[in-house]
Amino acid sequence: MVEFDNTHVTALTGLINDAVQDAIAEYAAVGQAVPSLDSLEPGPFQVPAETPARLMKAIKIIEAACAQLTYTVSPPGSVMLNVSGYYIHGEAACLSVVTEARIANLLLDKPEGFPASKLADLTGLHAGKLTRILRLLATKHCFKEVQPGIFANNRLSMKLLSSDPTSALVAQRTDDGLLASAFLNKTMSKDDNGIPYQRATGFPYFDFDNQIAFDVSSSKRFARTMVGWGQIFGKEHFLPQAYPWSAESSETTVCDVAGGNGFATMALLKAHPHLKLVLQDQQQIIDRAQEFWEKQHPSAVQKGRVQFLPFDFFKDAPVKGCDIYYLSFILHDWQDRESKIILNNIRKAMEPGSRLIIHEIVLRNALANADDCTTTESYFDVAPKPLLPNYGVARARTYELDIAMMTLLGSQERTLSEYINLCHQCGLKFSKLYEAGEMDLMEFISV
């Protein structure tokens, strides 16, 4: 009798079953069942940092194992057609249409559903095309078709409401991102340093943002996109938890370098009011940030726990005398040459005992075997076998963002080794890594 080895499949199903039971248990602990896709209620675990650690791990295992199992048992050609974007690009284009038309908003008070033909009348779109678009998205579990040609919101489409920053992120990725990705292959020559977005439009991405400054909707979308990324990756929520802030003295001052409106460090000060903050960015951004803080956290302003100082990280060093310099979602926007200018300017401001915390996505290698992990990868949680050590599809968002940086800005996300090497060239020594959801906090000291 021939014996067949199916352990690679049964191991995946075992991981899925165990993780599902963990998820059920965590919801039961707060007196709820796992919400169905039909539910319009937000549920107890909307924010990554407020999700129990066991549930977060269960979600990663379910995402990774379900995808790996699907790719294992499906015909390879079908899998590659999916991976090629044949379907994905169509879905992205459809999401662009419904987000721009605010279809989720129009369905908000219509749980019984609303005809696509009437949605078309309200938005000026083609009725037949809109019906087909909504049907595709409903097939992918975004919206639901309650009767033929009649659609309603569900748990996923609620994230496309214009009041949710996720909708701005989806709009940006399915508009600018899709346009830029179409030109990636045209910039892949070793002698070509071109940026896909610039090749597609004729001007750099950030220059484009300045050019549309007078377009209020586009300008607001870019700002809200950053908030959307922060929420999905848990930036503002993990920051207060991932680092031992409670051990810092009441005189500890944190400098948020190029922190925008400071929404992330506002969450830090609310959780740890004993800290002091200096928020630095360009003058026009600082002016808006001060208004933001006066509305959202006036007590910090009134008590002098936060200062607002303008600067340009390419020209100026941040304020001297701070204990911690915090740099988040900045270096991934720039190639090494520009990143070194930013880091060298921060190094000039640091005094003995000062620390630099870089809050970024840190890419893991896509190794097939955990035994092949490098020394730097030993800092990270490793997925159970037979999953890829980096959790595979469960962390695909981080690699997709790396490609987004490549296509929009010609920049990159980096591995821990790349960050250590980059900072070493600027007189900064790696001290410790703190995992923080899909991003990480890397601590460096001056040498």
DACORKA-V858190 format. One line per field, one symbol per residue. ss: DSSP state (H for helix, E for strand, L for the rest). phi: phi as a letter, one per 30 degrees, with the letter a starting at -180 (. if undefined). burial: + if it has 24 or more other ideal C-beta (glycine too) atoms within 12 Angstrom, else -. A space follows every 10 residues. Layout:
# DACORKA-V858190
ss: ???
phi: ???
burial: ???
This chain:
# DACORKA-V858190
ss: LLLLLLHHHH HHHHHHHHHH HHHHHHHHHL LLLLLLLLLL LLLLLLLHHH LLHHHHHHHH HHHHHHHHHH HHHLLHHHHH HHHLLLLHHH HHHHHHHHHH LLHHHHLLLL LLLEEHHHHH HHHLLLHHHH HHHHHHHHHL LLLEEEELLE EELLLLHHHH LLLLHHHHHH HHHHHHHHHH HLLLHHHLLL LLLLLHHHHH HLLLHHHHHH HLLLLHHHHH HHHHHHHHHH HHHLHHHHHH HHLLHHHLLL LLEEEEELLL LLHHHHHHHH HLLLLEEEEE ELHHHHHHHH HHHHHHLHHH HHLLLEEEEE LLLLLLLLLL LLLEEEEELL HHHLLHHHHH HHHHHHHHHL LLLLEEEEEE LEELLLLLLH HHLLLHHHHL LLLLLLLLLL LHHHHHHHHH HHHHHHHHHL LLLEEHHHHH HHHHLLLEEE EEEEEELLEE EEEEEEL
phi: .dccccdddd dddddddddd dddedddddc ibcddddddc ddidbccedc ceeddedddd ddedddddde ddcdeedddd ddddjecddd dddddddddd dhddddcecb ddjbdddddd ddcicddddd eddddddddc icibcdbeic bbdbeddddc eddceedddd ddddcedddd ddcdddccdd cccdcedddd cjaddddddd dcedcedddd ddddddddee dddieddded cdcddddddd cdcccddhdi didddddddd dbdddcbccb adeddddddd dddddcbddd dddidbcbbd abddcbdddd iddbccbbhc dddbdedddd ddddddeddd cejdbccccb dcdcddddbd dcdddddddc dcdddcdeed ihedcdeddd deddddddbi cadbddeddd dddedcibcd cacbdbidcb cccbbdb
burial: ---------- -++-++--+- -++--++--- ---+-----+ ----+-++++ +---++++++ +++++++++- +--------- ---------- ++++++++++ +++++++--+ --++++--++ --+-+----+ ++++++++-+ -++++----+ ++++++++++ ++-+++++++ ++++++++++ +-++--+--- ----++++++ ---++--++- ---------- ++++++++++ ++++++++++ +++-+----- -+++++++++ ++++++++++ -+--++++++ ++--++-+++ -++---+--+ +---++++++ +-+--++++- -+++++++++ ++++----++ ++++++++++ ---+++++++ ++++++---- --+---+-++ ++++-+++++ ++++++++++ ++++++++++ ++++++-+++ -++--+-+-+ --++++++++ ++++++-
